[in-house]
């Protein structure tokens, strides 16, 4: 089930869509951050939407939202700094909902959203799992990623044009202790590989966040 929600990031009203699994009283929660807002990124991105649906079907509460200045979210592009504040606010909002009660928290991001999610994960001890989809290593400095504690997943296509000339070994040097999944034939946009990347991320969160029955 999807429910439209709003929450505050500083003084700005941010819009989102909350995906709620059926017939549960408590569940892990995952925030998903969308690609770059200046290049058409929004919470309606296909990969973001499919990932939320995959997580919901697996028993997670999932929250996708529009960064400041996107869609009905107030404000304007925050050059990455404002978007990290939005992601932190989304984590706080997700933790605050009571039906179902959210237990452990994870955060995921796609492209620019991966950078934002990783930054947000460094700013509090509340993130129990971090998944980065197509992190644009060639465009942003991810050197801080080694300081992110807890389980980390990096999912990339072997034809990603924004990853630079990175080998798996170099990615591991940047990311530290992280699970790395390299998808053969996929580029930065995942056309034809959308379900594959969503399955990888969902399985990761099942391993690190899911309550055991």
C-alpha positions as CSV (number, residue, x, y, z in Angstrom):
1,X,0.0,0.0,0.0
2,X,1.2,3.5,-0.8
3,X,0.5,6.6,1.2
4,X,1.3,10.2,0.3
5,X,3.2,11.9,3.2
6,X,4.9,15.2,4.0
7,X,7.6,16.0,6.5
8,X,9.8,18.9,7.4
9,X,13.4,19.3,6.4
10,X,14.6,22.5,8.2
11,X,11.7,24.8,7.4
12,X,10.8,23.2,4.1
13,X,7.9,20.8,3.5
14,X,9.1,17.7,1.7
15,X,6.7,15.3,-0.2
16,X,7.1,11.6,-0.2
17,X,5.4,8.2,-0.8
18,X,5.4,5.7,2.0
19,X,5.2,2.0,1.0
20,X,3.6,-0.1,3.7
21,X,3.6,-3.9,3.9
22,X,0.3,-5.6,4.7
23,X,-0.6,-7.0,8.1
24,X,2.5,-6.2,10.1
25,X,2.8,-4.4,13.4
26,X,6.5,-3.7,13.1
27,X,9.0,-3.8,10.3
28,X,12.4,-2.5,9.2
29,X,12.4,0.7,7.2
30,X,14.4,1.9,4.2
31,X,14.7,5.4,2.8
32,X,15.5,5.7,-0.9
33,X,17.2,8.8,-2.4
34,X,16.6,9.6,-6.1
35,X,19.1,10.7,-8.8
36,X,20.2,14.3,-9.5
37,X,17.3,16.8,-9.5
38,X,18.9,19.0,-12.1
39,X,18.9,16.1,-14.6
40,X,15.3,15.0,-14.2
41,X,15.8,12.9,-11.0
42,X,12.7,12.4,-8.8
43,X,11.0,9.9,-6.6
44,X,9.2,8.6,-9.7
45,X,12.5,7.3,-11.3
46,X,11.8,3.8,-12.5
47,X,14.6,2.2,-10.4
48,X,13.6,4.1,-7.3
49,X,9.9,3.1,-7.7
50,X,10.6,-0.5,-8.5
51,X,13.0,-0.8,-5.5
52,X,10.3,0.6,-3.2
53,X,7.8,-1.9,-4.5
54,X,10.3,-4.8,-4.1
55,X,11.0,-3.8,-0.5
56,X,7.4,-3.4,0.3
57,X,6.6,-6.9,-1.1
58,X,9.4,-8.3,1.1
59,X,8.0,-6.8,4.3
60,X,9.8,-3.5,4.6
61,X,8.4,0.0,5.1
62,X,10.0,2.0,2.3
63,X,10.0,5.8,1.9
64,X,10.8,7.6,-1.4
65,X,10.7,11.3,-1.5
66,X,11.5,14.3,-3.6
67,X,14.5,16.4,-2.6
68,X,13.9,20.1,-2.0
69,X,12.9,21.9,-5.1
70,X,11.6,18.8,-6.9
71,X,7.9,18.2,-7.6
72,X,5.9,19.6,-4.7
73,X,8.8,19.7,-2.3
74,X,9.6,23.2,-1.2
75,X,12.9,25.0,-1.7
76,X,15.5,24.8,-4.4
77,X,18.5,22.6,-5.3
78,X,20.8,22.4,-2.3
79,X,24.1,21.5,-4.0
80,X,24.2,18.2,-2.2
81,X,24.3,19.8,1.3
82,X,20.6,20.5,1.4
83,X,19.8,17.1,0.0
84,X,21.7,15.4,2.8
85,X,19.6,17.3,5.3
86,X,16.5,16.1,3.4
87,X,17.7,12.5,3.7
88,X,18.3,12.8,7.4
89,X,14.9,14.3,7.8
90,X,13.4,11.4,5.9
91,X,15.2,8.9,8.2
92,X,13.7,10.8,11.2
93,X,10.3,10.8,9.8
94,X,10.4,7.0,9.0
95,X,11.6,6.3,12.5
96,X,8.7,8.3,13.9
97,X,5.8,6.4,12.3
98,X,3.9,4.1,14.6
99,X,1.8,1.9,12.3
100,X,3.7,-0.2,11.6
101,X,6.5,0.6,14.1
102,X,9.8,0.9,12.3
103,X,12.6,-1.1,13.9
104,X,16.0,-1.0,12.2
105,X,16.7,1.7,9.5
106,X,18.5,1.4,6.2
107,X,19.1,3.9,3.4
108,X,19.7,3.5,-0.3
109,X,20.5,5.9,-3.1
110,X,20.8,5.8,-6.9
111,X,23.5,7.9,-8.7
112,X,23.6,11.3,-7.0
113,X,21.2,9.8,-4.5
114,X,23.9,7.3,-3.6
115,X,26.3,10.1,-2.7
116,X,23.5,11.8,-0.6
117,X,22.6,8.5,1.1
118,X,26.2,7.8,2.0
119,X,26.7,11.3,3.4
120,X,23.5,10.9,5.4
121,X,24.7,7.6,6.8
122,X,27.8,9.3,8.3
123,X,25.8,11.8,10.3
124,X,24.2,9.5,12.8
125,X,24.3,6.1,14.4
126,X,20.8,5.2,13.3
127,X,21.6,3.7,9.9
128,X,22.0,-0.1,10.1
129,X,22.6,-0.7,6.3
130,X,23.7,1.4,3.3
131,X,23.1,0.4,-0.3
132,X,24.6,2.5,-3.2
133,X,23.3,2.0,-6.7
134,X,25.6,3.3,-9.4
135,X,27.6,5.6,-7.2
136,X,29.2,8.2,-9.5
137,X,32.8,7.7,-8.4
138,X,34.0,9.8,-11.3
139,X,32.0,12.9,-10.3
140,X,32.1,12.9,-6.5
141,X,34.7,12.3,-3.8
142,X,33.6,9.1,-2.0
143,X,36.7,9.0,0.2
144,X,34.6,9.3,3.3
145,X,32.9,6.1,2.5
146,X,35.4,4.0,4.5
147,X,34.3,5.8,7.7
148,X,30.7,4.6,7.3
149,X,30.1,1.9,9.8
150,X,27.9,-1.1,9.4
151,X,27.0,-3.2,6.3
152,X,27.4,-1.6,2.9
153,X,26.4,-2.7,-0.6
154,X,27.6,-1.2,-3.8
155,X,25.8,-2.3,-7.0
156,X,27.2,-1.2,-10.3
157,X,26.9,-2.1,-13.9
158,X,30.2,-3.1,-15.7
159,X,29.4,-0.5,-18.4
160,X,28.6,2.4,-16.0
161,X,29.9,5.5,-17.8
162,X,30.0,7.5,-14.6
163,X,32.1,5.1,-12.6
164,X,35.4,6.1,-14.1
165,X,38.1,3.5,-14.8
166,X,37.5,1.7,-11.6
167,X,38.3,-1.9,-11.0
168,X,36.6,-3.9,-8.2
169,X,39.8,-3.6,-6.2
170,X,39.8,0.2,-6.5
171,X,36.1,0.3,-5.4
172,X,37.0,-1.8,-2.4
173,X,39.8,0.6,-1.6
174,X,37.4,3.5,-1.6
175,X,34.5,1.7,0.1
176,X,36.4,-0.4,2.7
177,X,34.5,-3.4,3.9
178,X,31.6,-3.5,1.5
179,X,29.8,-6.1,-0.5
180,X,30.3,-5.3,-4.2
181,X,27.9,-6.5,-6.9
182,X,29.0,-5.9,-10.5
183,X,26.1,-6.5,-13.0
184,X,27.3,-7.7,-16.4
185,X,26.0,-5.7,-19.3
186,X,24.4,-2.9,-17.2
187,X,25.2,0.8,-17.6
188,X,24.4,3.7,-15.3
189,X,20.7,3.7,-16.3
190,X,20.0,0.0,-15.8
191,X,17.7,-0.3,-18.9
192,X,16.7,-3.9,-19.1
193,X,18.4,-4.7,-15.7
194,X,16.0,-2.8,-13.3
195,X,14.6,-5.9,-11.6
196,X,18.1,-7.4,-11.2
197,X,19.4,-4.4,-9.3
198,X,16.3,-4.2,-7.2
199,X,16.6,-7.8,-6.3
200,X,20.2,-7.3,-5.2
201,X,19.4,-4.4,-2.9
202,X,16.3,-6.1,-1.5
203,X,18.3,-9.2,-0.6
204,X,21.0,-7.1,1.0
205,X,18.5,-5.4,3.3
206,X,16.8,-8.8,4.0
207,X,20.2,-10.0,5.3
208,X,21.1,-6.9,7.4
209,X,17.8,-5.5,8.6
210,X,15.0,-8.2,8.5
211,X,13.6,-9.4,11.7
212,X,14.0,-13.1,12.2
213,X,10.7,-15.0,12.8
